[in-house]
Amino acid sequence: MAAIKIDMSKAFDRVKWNLLFSLLEKLLFSPHWIQLIRECVTTVQCSVIVNGQTSDTFSPNCGLKQEDPLSPILFAICTEALSSTLHHYQLNNQLKRVSIAKQGPHISQLLLAEDCYFFIHLDHNSVSFSSAINIFCKDAGQITKHHKSIITFSPNTPTPTKSNTLHTLGIIASDTFGSYLGIPLDITTNRRQIFINIVDKIKRKILSWKSKFHNLASRVTLIKSGLQAILV
């Protein structure tokens, strides 16, 4: 068994609009709603500043604006194409999902925007997995960052299987997944040590506040917008 983290390069900027609108139709969104989304996405105009001078406006032909609160939802819809591709391979017994417990559910992926996590059995499945990722990248306009993608093997994985998988996928092996949005993903028994950085970050933020200069309302606002945001 292996857990694989695939890092997508500029994921939002590369989304193909044809795929997005096709998925909206397949998911049975109303034509009127799809047309509204089409106008929001395709009518965007951009300009750049070169040597202090603003260039003429131009229209992009792909991508989603990251500052738009609607963009993460549209991108999540695009990742349905990847989920469907993996599901197709699983139905054909070309990929095998992983069970988190004997009586627990089977999972195959966790999709977190530009970072995608996959859980598969490696019995001759690495080629199928690589093919599924390549199909999605071609259809969605995505590009994987191999130098930032990693794989973690289970302790009982044979060495030949590890070597073949690394050669097929072209990524590096690692013992840890690091963190996502500042939160460590590898939770061990020493949870206090894992989350001590978050506690320290909250303490540093509190020490930077001068409570005597704030009334009760402003203190509540600081807690809601500052401390609770870190926890979220």
Phi, psi and omega per residue, in radians:
M1 nan 2.582 3.134
A2 -2.522 2.595 2.996
A3 -1.936 2.234 -3.012
I4 -2.138 2.279 3.061
K5 -1.900 2.076 3.108
I6 -1.884 2.149 3.140
D7 -1.720 2.155 3.129
M8 -1.613 2.412 -3.127
S9 -1.528 2.067 3.108
K10 0.823 0.976 -2.978
A11 -0.999 -0.787 -3.086
F12 -1.182 -0.641 -3.060
D13 -1.231 -0.328 -3.008
R14 -1.834 0.032 -3.085
V15 -1.075 2.232 3.082
K16 -1.437 2.224 -3.091
W17 -1.151 -0.611 -3.132
N18 -1.034 -0.705 3.103
L19 -1.137 -0.767 -3.123
L20 -1.027 -0.872 -3.093
F21 -1.200 -0.579 3.086
S22 -1.145 -0.713 3.116
L23 -1.172 -0.667 3.104
L24 -1.064 -0.667 3.113
E25 -1.197 -0.738 -3.128
K26 -1.187 -0.495 3.104
L27 -1.493 0.115 3.010
L28 1.171 0.595 2.949
F29 -1.241 2.612 -3.095
S30 -1.191 2.560 3.127
P31 -0.979 -0.649 3.136
H32 -1.116 -0.753 -3.139
W33 -1.149 -0.719 3.127
I34 -1.092 -0.676 3.125
Q35 -1.155 -0.648 3.086
L36 -1.110 -0.753 3.106
I37 -1.128 -0.691 3.131
R38 -1.062 -0.726 3.135
E39 -1.190 -0.660 3.129
C40 -1.154 -0.650 -3.031
V41 -1.456 -0.761 -2.958
T42 -1.573 -0.209 -3.106
T43 -1.667 0.160 3.141
V44 -1.206 2.399 3.064
Q45 -2.122 2.478 -3.079
C46 -2.205 2.806 3.008
S47 -2.628 2.720 -3.138
V48 -2.155 2.722 3.106
I49 -1.818 2.089 -3.139
V50 -2.110 2.051 -3.129
N51 0.948 0.681 3.102
G52 1.442 -0.043 -3.129
Q53 -1.895 2.341 3.129
T54 -1.455 2.242 -3.121
S55 -1.354 3.016 3.040
D56 -1.157 2.662 3.132
T57 -1.275 2.618 3.090
F58 -2.523 2.783 -3.102
S59 -1.883 2.228 3.081
P60 -1.248 2.831 3.116
N61 -1.996 0.160 3.051
C62 -2.875 2.998 3.056
G63 1.681 2.869 3.095
L64 -2.209 2.484 -3.129
K65 -1.309 2.110 -3.010
Q66 -1.215 -0.483 -3.129
E67 -1.348 -0.242 -3.135
D68 -1.299 2.173 -3.123
P69 -1.106 -0.307 3.115
L70 -1.403 -0.403 -3.025
S71 -1.057 -0.776 3.124
P72 -1.030 -0.608 3.128
I73 -1.203 -0.746 3.120
L74 -1.147 -0.654 3.107
F75 -1.162 -0.667 3.101
A76 -1.088 -0.623 3.086
I77 -1.137 -0.666 3.121
C78 -1.114 -0.609 -3.135
T79 -1.218 -0.194 3.027
E80 -1.058 -0.501 3.096
A81 -1.107 -0.695 3.114
L82 -1.193 -0.756 3.116
S83 -1.066 -0.707 3.140
S84 -1.159 -0.686 3.120
T85 -1.114 -0.783 3.118
L86 -1.129 -0.674 3.127
H87 -1.114 -0.669 3.104
H88 -1.081 -0.753 3.114
Y89 -1.163 -0.604 3.132
Q90 -1.209 -0.674 3.114
L91 -1.129 -0.540 3.112
N92 -1.566 0.205 3.116
N93 1.039 0.505 3.075
Q94 -1.657 -0.272 3.045
L95 -2.392 2.523 3.138
K96 -2.151 2.162 3.136
R97 -1.275 2.947 -3.079
V98 -1.925 2.392 3.067
S99 -1.686 2.276 -3.108
I100 -1.398 -0.205 3.073
A101 -2.822 2.884 -3.094
K102 -1.006 -0.722 3.133
Q103 -1.832 0.193 -3.075
G104 -1.549 3.000 -3.141
P105 -1.270 2.751 3.049
H106 -1.612 2.358 3.136
I107 -2.225 2.690 3.112
S108 -2.281 -0.416 -3.122
Q109 -2.732 2.672 2.947
L110 -2.229 2.071 -3.048
L111 -1.844 1.970 -3.101
L112 -2.126 1.315 3.132
A113 0.935 -2.013 -3.045
E114 -1.341 -0.235 3.095
D115 -1.905 2.224 3.133
C116 -2.124 2.303 -3.113
Y117 -2.010 2.297 -3.082
F118 -2.206 2.545 -3.110
F119 -2.269 1.973 -3.048
I120 -2.450 2.754 2.928
H121 -1.483 2.464 -2.977
L122 -1.640 0.172 -3.120
D123 -1.179 1.509 3.131
H124 1.048 0.424 -3.109
N125 -1.740 -0.172 -3.065
S126 -1.124 -0.617 3.115
V127 -1.165 -0.755 3.117
S128 -1.118 -0.710 3.124
F129 -1.114 -0.787 3.114
S130 -1.054 -0.702 3.117
S131 -1.120 -0.730 3.138
A132 -1.099 -0.740 3.131
I133 -1.140 -0.720 -3.129
N134 -1.146 -0.660 3.110
I135 -1.112 -0.790 3.132
F136 -1.097 -0.791 -3.123
C137 -1.063 -0.673 3.130
K138 -1.181 -0.749 -3.103
D139 -1.282 -0.626 -3.048
A140 -1.680 -0.116 -3.129
G141 1.378 0.323 -3.090
Q142 -1.565 2.750 3.075
I143 -2.316 2.255 3.130
T144 -1.494 2.511 3.054
K145 -1.680 1.710 -3.059
H146 -1.132 -0.582 -3.094
H147 -1.264 -0.255 3.101
K148 -1.914 -0.075 3.103
S149 -1.535 2.478 -3.073
I150 -2.399 2.833 3.088
I151 -2.366 2.434 3.094
T152 -2.080 2.135 -3.108
F153 -1.610 2.633 3.001
S154 -1.239 2.691 -3.033
P155 -1.028 -0.477 -3.061
N156 -1.643 0.231 3.138
T157 -1.283 2.208 3.137
P158 -1.112 2.594 -3.124
T159 -1.054 -0.746 3.097
P160 -1.041 -0.654 3.113
T161 -1.135 -0.710 3.091
K162 -1.053 -0.816 -3.096
S163 -1.104 -0.779 -3.141
N164 -1.124 -0.686 -3.132
T165 -1.170 -0.776 3.135
L166 -1.114 -0.654 3.122
H167 -1.193 -0.691 -3.107
T168 -1.219 -0.777 -3.057
L169 -1.492 -0.414 3.127
G170 1.211 0.530 3.116
I171 -2.132 3.048 -3.050
I172 -1.769 2.709 3.087
A173 -1.562 2.574 -3.132
S174 -2.606 2.697 3.095
D175 -1.617 -0.100 -3.089
T176 -2.535 2.671 3.093
F177 -1.680 -0.044 3.134
G178 1.290 -2.335 -3.076
S179 -2.348 2.843 3.074
Y180 -2.309 2.092 -3.080
L181 0.968 0.645 3.088
G182 1.475 -0.018 -3.120
I183 -1.860 2.183 3.128
P184 -1.119 2.441 -3.114
L185 -1.662 -0.320 -3.131
D186 -1.698 1.660 -3.093
I187 -1.595 2.004 3.133
T188 -1.805 -2.983 3.137
T189 -1.206 -0.462 -3.126
N190 -1.565 1.290 -3.065
R191 -1.227 -0.521 3.120
R192 -1.047 -0.776 -3.135
Q193 -1.190 -0.603 -3.111
I194 -1.129 -0.768 -3.002
F195 -1.743 0.147 -3.113
I196 -1.128 -0.513 3.123
N197 -1.128 -0.631 3.114
I198 -1.171 -0.730 3.107
V199 -1.089 -0.754 3.132
D200 -1.108 -0.664 3.135
K201 -1.113 -0.709 3.112
I202 -1.149 -0.727 3.131
K203 -1.097 -0.754 3.133
R204 -1.107 -0.644 3.139
K205 -1.196 -0.701 3.129
I206 -1.136 -0.727 -3.125
L207 -1.124 -0.447 -3.138
S208 -1.388 -0.217 3.126
W209 -1.510 2.459 3.079
K210 -1.805 1.631 -2.999
S211 -1.057 -0.532 -3.075
K212 -1.222 -0.273 3.119
F213 -1.652 0.042 -3.099
H214 -2.109 2.411 3.019
N215 -1.439 -3.117 -3.057
L216 -1.094 -0.729 -3.104
A217 -1.095 -0.742 -3.123
S218 -1.220 -0.572 3.089
R219 -1.145 -0.731 3.103
V220 -1.090 -0.707 3.126
T221 -1.114 -0.735 3.117
L222 -1.092 -0.709 3.141
I223 -1.147 -0.762 -3.096
K224 -1.188 -0.788 -3.040
S225 -1.496 -0.368 -3.100
G226 -1.793 -1.163 -3.042
L227 -1.204 -0.781 -3.124
Q228 -1.174 -0.530 3.103
A229 -1.123 -0.646 3.102
I230 -1.095 -0.770 -3.129
L231 -1.151 -0.733 3.125
V232 -1.092 nan nan
